[in-house]
Amino acid sequence: VQLQASGGGLVQAGGSLRLSCAASGRAFSSYDMGWFRQAPGKEREFVAAINWSGGVTRYVDSMKGRFTISRDNGKSTVYLQMNGLKPEDTAVYYCAAGGSTTGPYAYWGQGTLVTVSS
Protein backbone atom coordinates (compact mmCIF):
# COMPACT_ATOMS: atom_id res chain seq x y z
CA VAL A 1 0.00 0.00 0.00
CA GLN A 2 1.22 3.52 -0.78
CA LEU A 3 0.43 6.38 1.58
CA GLN A 4 0.18 10.10 0.85
CA ALA A 5 -0.10 12.47 3.79
CA SER A 6 -1.40 16.01 3.40
CA GLY A 7 -2.97 18.85 5.34
CA GLY A 8 0.02 20.25 7.12
CA GLY A 9 0.77 23.93 7.27
CA LEU A 10 1.37 26.95 9.47
CA VAL A 11 -1.11 27.62 12.26
CA GLN A 12 -1.13 29.83 15.33
CA ALA A 13 -1.10 28.32 18.78
CA GLY A 14 -4.59 27.27 19.80
CA GLY A 15 -5.60 26.62 16.22
CA SER A 16 -6.63 23.42 14.48
CA LEU A 17 -5.56 21.34 11.52
CA ARG A 18 -6.83 18.13 9.99
CA LEU A 19 -4.28 15.85 8.43
CA SER A 20 -5.27 13.30 5.83
CA CYS A 21 -3.50 10.20 4.65
CA ALA A 22 -4.77 8.70 1.43
CA ALA A 23 -3.89 5.12 0.63
CA SER A 24 -3.66 3.43 -2.72
CA GLY A 25 -4.33 -0.24 -3.15
CA ARG A 26 -7.27 -2.45 -2.40
CA ALA A 27 -6.24 -3.65 1.04
CA PHE A 28 -6.59 -0.40 3.01
CA SER A 29 -9.45 -1.68 5.16
CA SER A 30 -7.34 -4.61 6.32
CA TYR A 31 -4.62 -2.41 7.84
CA ASP A 32 -4.39 -0.78 11.19
CA MET A 33 -3.19 2.79 10.75
CA GLY A 34 -1.01 5.08 12.79
CA TRP A 35 0.20 8.65 12.94
CA PHE A 36 3.70 9.50 14.10
CA ARG A 37 5.63 12.73 14.27
CA GLN A 38 9.22 13.85 14.31
CA ALA A 39 10.19 17.23 15.65
CA PRO A 40 13.47 18.90 14.65
CA GLY A 41 16.37 17.25 16.43
CA LYS A 42 14.17 14.64 18.06
CA GLU A 43 13.31 11.02 17.45
CA ARG A 44 10.11 9.99 15.77
CA GLU A 45 7.30 9.41 18.25
CA PHE A 46 3.94 7.71 18.19
CA VAL A 47 0.88 9.98 18.12
CA ALA A 48 -2.24 7.87 17.55
CA ALA A 49 -3.47 4.67 15.96
CA ILE A 50 -6.73 3.16 14.79
CA ASN A 51 -7.60 -0.41 14.01
CA TRP A 52 -8.90 -1.65 10.68
CA SER A 53 -12.57 -1.10 11.50
CA GLY A 54 -12.17 2.18 13.34
CA GLY A 55 -13.52 0.63 16.50
CA VAL A 56 -10.28 0.80 18.48
CA THR A 57 -8.07 3.85 18.88
CA ARG A 58 -4.90 4.54 20.82
CA TYR A 59 -3.30 7.87 21.74
CA VAL A 60 -0.28 9.18 23.51
CA ASP A 61 -1.58 10.42 26.85
CA SER A 62 -0.37 13.96 26.24
CA MET A 63 -2.51 14.21 23.11
CA LYS A 64 -5.71 12.67 24.39
CA GLY A 65 -8.54 15.16 24.17
CA ARG A 66 -6.72 17.34 21.64
CA PHE A 67 -6.11 14.91 18.77
CA THR A 68 -8.64 12.56 17.19
CA ILE A 69 -7.82 9.81 14.73
CA SER A 70 -10.49 8.49 12.39
CA ARG A 71 -10.74 6.64 9.11
CA ASP A 72 -13.01 6.28 6.13
CA ASN A 73 -12.44 2.91 4.53
CA GLY A 74 -14.65 3.84 1.60
CA LYS A 75 -12.23 6.65 0.78
CA SER A 76 -9.11 4.71 1.84
CA THR A 77 -8.18 7.63 4.05
CA VAL A 78 -7.17 8.09 7.66
CA TYR A 79 -7.43 11.45 9.39
CA LEU A 80 -5.86 13.19 12.34
CA GLN A 81 -7.87 16.10 13.70
CA MET A 82 -5.63 18.29 15.82
CA ASN A 83 -7.14 20.94 18.07
CA GLY A 84 -5.59 23.26 20.60
CA LEU A 85 -2.26 23.12 18.83
CA LYS A 86 0.85 24.15 20.74
CA PRO A 87 4.27 25.21 19.47
CA GLU A 88 5.66 21.90 20.75
CA ASP A 89 3.38 20.11 18.27
CA THR A 90 5.56 21.44 15.46
CA ALA A 91 6.87 18.43 13.58
CA VAL A 92 6.69 16.40 10.43
CA TYR A 93 3.72 14.09 10.74
CA TYR A 94 3.79 10.66 9.14
CA CYS A 95 1.08 8.12 8.57
CA ALA A 96 1.79 4.42 8.56
CA ALA A 97 0.01 1.14 7.91
CA GLY A 98 0.51 -2.17 9.66
CA GLY A 99 -1.05 -5.27 11.09
CA SER A 100 -1.60 -3.95 14.60
CA THR A 101 -2.15 -0.62 16.32
CA THR A 102 0.90 -1.44 18.43
CA GLY A 103 3.04 -2.04 15.37
CA PRO A 104 5.17 -2.85 13.60
CA TYR A 105 4.21 -0.60 10.73
CA ALA A 106 5.32 -1.85 7.37
CA TYR A 107 4.31 1.06 5.17
CA TRP A 108 5.02 4.76 5.64
CA GLY A 109 3.92 7.95 3.97
CA GLN A 110 6.26 10.80 3.10
CA GLY A 111 5.23 13.14 5.91
CA THR A 112 3.54 16.51 6.11
CA LEU A 113 4.96 19.47 8.02
CA VAL A 114 2.96 21.11 10.78
CA THR A 115 4.31 24.38 12.16
CA VAL A 116 2.63 25.99 15.15
CA SER A 117 3.59 29.58 15.87
CA SER A 118 3.38 31.12 19.32
C-alpha positions in Angstrom: 0.0 0.0 0.0 1.2 3.5 -0.8 0.4 6.4 1.6 0.2 10.1 0.9 -0.1 12.5 3.8 -1.4 16.0 3.4 -3.0 18.8 5.3 0.0 20.2 7.1 0.8 23.9 7.3 1.4 26.9 9.5 -1.1 27.6 12.3 -1.1 29.8 15.3 -1.1 28.3 18.8 -4.6 27.3 19.8 -5.6 26.6 16.2 -6.6 23.4 14.5 -5.6 21.3 11.5 -6.8 18.1 10.0 -4.3 15.9 8.4 -5.3 13.3 5.8 -3.5 10.2 4.7 -4.8 8.7 1.4 -3.9 5.1 0.6 -3.7 3.4 -2.7 -4.3 -0.2 -3.2 -7.3 -2.5 -2.4 -6.2 -3.6 1.0 -6.6 -0.4 3.0 -9.5 -1.7 5.2 -7.3 -4.6 6.3 -4.6 -2.4 7.8 -4.4 -0.8 11.2 -3.2 2.8 10.7 -1.0 5.1 12.8 0.2 8.7 12.9 3.7 9.5 14.1 5.6 12.7 14.3 9.2 13.9 14.3 10.2 17.2 15.6 13.5 18.9 14.7 16.4 17.2 16.4 14.2 14.6 18.1 13.3 11.0 17.4 10.1 10.0 15.8 7.3 9.4 18.3 3.9 7.7 18.2 0.9 10.0 18.1 -2.2 7.9 17.6 -3.5 4.7 16.0 -6.7 3.2 14.8 -7.6 -0.4 14.0 -8.9 -1.6 10.7 -12.6 -1.1 11.5 -12.2 2.2 13.3 -13.5 0.6 16.5 -10.3 0.8 18.5 -8.1 3.8 18.9 -4.9 4.5 20.8 -3.3 7.9 21.7 -0.3 9.2 23.5 -1.6 10.4 26.9 -0.4 14.0 26.2 -2.5 14.2 23.1 -5.7 12.7 24.4 -8.5 15.2 24.2 -6.7 17.3 21.6 -6.1 14.9 18.8 -8.6 12.6 17.2 -7.8 9.8 14.7 -10.5 8.5 12.4 -10.7 6.6 9.1 -13.0 6.3 6.1 -12.4 2.9 4.5 -14.6 3.8 1.6 -12.2 6.7 0.8 -9.1 4.7 1.8 -8.2 7.6 4.1 -7.2 8.1 7.7 -7.4 11.5 9.4 -5.9 13.2 12.3 -7.9 16.1 13.7 -5.6 18.3 15.8 -7.1 20.9 18.1 -5.6 23.3 20.6 -2.3 23.1 18.8 0.8 24.1 20.7 4.3 25.2 19.5 5.7 21.9 20.7 3.4 20.1 18.3 5.6 21.4 15.5 6.9 18.4 13.6 6.7 16.4 10.4 3.7 14.1 10.7 3.8 10.7 9.1 1.1 8.1 8.6 1.8 4.4 8.6 0.0 1.1 7.9 0.5 -2.2 9.7 -1.0 -5.3 11.1 -1.6 -4.0 14.6 -2.2 -0.6 16.3 0.9 -1.4 18.4 3.0 -2.0 15.4 5.2 -2.9 13.6 4.2 -0.6 10.7 5.3 -1.9 7.4 4.3 1.1 5.2 5.0 4.8 5.6 3.9 8.0 4.0 6.3 10.8 3.1 5.2 13.1 5.9 3.5 16.5 6.1 5.0 19.5 8.0 3.0 21.1 10.8 4.3 24.4 12.2 2.6 26.0 15.2 3.6 29.6 15.9 3.4 31.1 19.3 
